[in-house]
Amino acid sequence: MWTLGDKYAIAGVGFTDYSKRSGRTVQSLAVEACGKAAADAGLAIADVDGIISFHFNDSVPAMSVATGLGLPNARYAIDYQSGGNSANLIIQTAVAAIEAGMATSVLCYRAMNGRSGFRLGGGRELAAHGITQYTAPFGWITYPQAMAMWCRRHMIEYGTTSEQLGTVAVTCRRNAALNERAMQREPITLEDHQNSRMIVEPFHLLDICLESDGACAVLVTSAERARDLRHRPVYIKGAAYGGGPVQGDDLFDAMRWPDHSRNYAHYIADDLWRSAGVGPADIDVAEIYDCFTYSVVMQLEGLGFCKPGEGGDFVQDGRIDRDGALPINTHGGLLSEAYIHGLNHVVEAVEQLRGDAGERQIPGAEIALTTAGAMTCGGAMVLRN
Amino acid sequence: MTAYQKPVPAPDADSAPFWRGCREHRLLLQQCKGCGKFRFPAAQFCPACRSDAAEWLEASGRGTVYSWIVVVHPVPGDIYRDDVPYAVALVDLEEGVRMPTNIIGCDPRYIRAGMAVTVTFDDVSAELTLPKFRPA
């Protein structure tokens, strides 16, 4: 369990434009976001000595970005071969590296041309190797198809409805309308959600996140150092990563998962709250991984904001609106801001806790939750100002 | 005749007997000789007891639908355009394992959780047979 409560902080954030067609190299996107995060922290590039990312071979490795930034001493440059499940984990392991003395200030980034370049789920060969030999030959190939299977099981178990899920999409879009960097800002109604075309039952188009070109980054360092930098530090109060006993052979694979009506969040909740010393009722704003609408519902249940099966009801009646009991995805999330694979949720949480979120600001936000993951494994953090 | 243009399994040292069984219209599963558990997907070591002693046994082919999806938007479009809507399901077999498959011989609108299904072998090409399921 995470035992470094409040010893480390996020001191800077950076991001590029989010678009469907950047017209730029992934390396340039990464260098821009990382350079901005260091500058935002008020840290000279020469003082950054670590860099970490995660990707599916759709990005550039950390050493390349270190080279592009001109880091004179990249003591810790590492890549995780993984997906959104690692968007909080890279920050946690950056802290671990600093704690171990391997680095002092670490840039954590995600960069991709996710729409104009390599599209997730779109690049499969016809020869299906490894675990994929049991899925792709049946036309079970894309992430929406993978996760629709989980969503259906939640509906089977609890009677969750498509209309209930639609509330998540509508809420994220309403928040995105206040966010200049969001890719989709045009308001939508529940009716629009229901009328959007069916992609893979039970998912309509508006249950599914965006595909984006762009990059974002955060700068992690010790709380002590962060206090001497430009902004008020955002402390990493608690954190957890993990999943169930059968995390599968890859991120798609959940064929041995015991219960598809609940995901990784169920398994990390105790570690998360114990490490943070707070509980769900203490969260002022929650940036919840929303690759699909249902994943928000499943994480709210798993992390204990409501009981299993009550997530569909929980997201109704304005409870997750910006003026509700638990404002979620104040930037618009993956559904409406951009798909920067969950790291953009951390950027938003930092801005909220600094009081820098402009029109999107949740007044008095002191404790934020970020999550990253939707299926068998994932991570989460409790941040405070 | 045009070649089969959809994803095809690449059998490996663990899975080859499974796919060979399908070719012979037999649904084969590994049963661990250490603890007696059936396992799927195929693996050299039993995840329950780490034994590598196992035998391939023919499953009953009977199961129930655990969850399912209906693919409406084809991806890749050129490969699945003529197949949509099609159903992919996770089927719980009597032997205690869960298997991804297609439900055929039934309008996808009538698929329900817990529906009893039985294996049916689809010879999709001269080389490949896929184990699909239809209502029992």
Boltz contact constraints between the chains, C-beta under 6 A:
constraints:
  - contact:
      token1: [A, 126]
      token2: [B, 7]
      max_distance: 6.0
  - contact:
      token1: [A, 127]
      token2: [B, 10]
      max_distance: 6.0
  - contact:
      token1: [A, 128]
      token2: [B, 7]
      max_distance: 6.0
  - contact:
      token1: [A, 128]
      token2: [B, 9]
      max_distance: 6.0
  - contact:
      token1: [A, 128]
      token2: [B, 10]
      max_distance: 6.0
  - contact:
      token1: [A, 129]
      token2: [B, 10]
      max_distance: 6.0
  - contact:
      token1: [A, 133]
      token2: [B, 9]
      max_distance: 6.0
  - contact:
      token1: [A, 133]
      token2: [B, 10]
      max_distance: 6.0
  - contact:
      token1: [A, 134]
      token2: [B, 41]
      max_distance: 6.0
  - contact:
      token1: [A, 134]
      token2: [B, 100]
      max_distance: 6.0
  - contact:
      token1: [A, 135]
      token2: [B, 100]
      max_distance: 6.0
  - contact:
      token1: [A, 136]
      token2: [B, 7]
      max_distance: 6.0
  - contact:
      token1: [A, 137]
      token2: [B, 7]
      max_distance: 6.0
  - contact:
      token1: [A, 137]
      token2: [B, 9]
      max_distance: 6.0
  - contact:
      token1: [A, 137]
      token2: [B, 130]
      max_distance: 6.0
  - contact:
      token1: [A, 138]
      token2: [B, 88]
      max_distance: 6.0
  - contact:
      token1: [A, 138]
      token2: [B, 100]
      max_distance: 6.0
  - contact:
      token1: [A, 138]
      token2: [B, 101]
      max_distance: 6.0
  - contact:
      token1: [A, 138]
      token2: [B, 102]
      max_distance: 6.0
  - contact:
      token1: [A, 139]
      token2: [B, 80]
      max_distance: 6.0
  - contact:
      token1: [A, 139]
      token2: [B, 86]
      max_distance: 6.0
  - contact:
      token1: [A, 140]
      token2: [B, 88]
      max_distance: 6.0
  - contact:
      token1: [A, 140]
      token2: [B, 100]
      max_distance: 6.0
  - contact:
      token1: [A, 142]
      token2: [B, 75]
      max_distance: 6.0
  - contact:
      token1: [A, 145]
      token2: [B, 69]
      max_distance: 6.0
  - contact:
      token1: [A, 148]
      token2: [B, 69]
      max_distance: 6.0
  - contact:
      token1: [A, 149]
      token2: [B, 67]
      max_distance: 6.0
  - contact:
      token1: [A, 149]
      token2: [B, 69]
      max_distance: 6.0
  - contact:
      token1: [A, 152]
      token2: [B, 67]
      max_distance: 6.0
  - contact:
      token1: [A, 153]
      token2: [B, 67]
      max_distance: 6.0
  - contact:
      token1: [A, 156]
      token2: [B, 113]
      max_distance: 6.0
  - contact:
      token1: [A, 198]
      token2: [B, 72]
      max_distance: 6.0
  - contact:
      token1: [A, 199]
      token2: [B, 73]
      max_distance: 6.0
  - contact:
      token1: [A, 200]
      token2: [B, 69]
      max_distance: 6.0
  - contact:
      token1: [A, 200]
      token2: [B, 71]
      max_distance: 6.0
  - contact:
      token1: [A, 201]
      token2: [B, 69]
      max_distance: 6.0
  - contact:
      token1: [A, 201]
      token2: [B, 70]
      max_distance: 6.0
  - contact:
      token1: [A, 255]
      token2: [B, 98]
      max_distance: 6.0
  - contact:
      token1: [A, 255]
      token2: [B, 100]
      max_distance: 6.0
  - contact:
      token1: [A, 260]
      token2: [B, 67]
      max_distance: 6.0
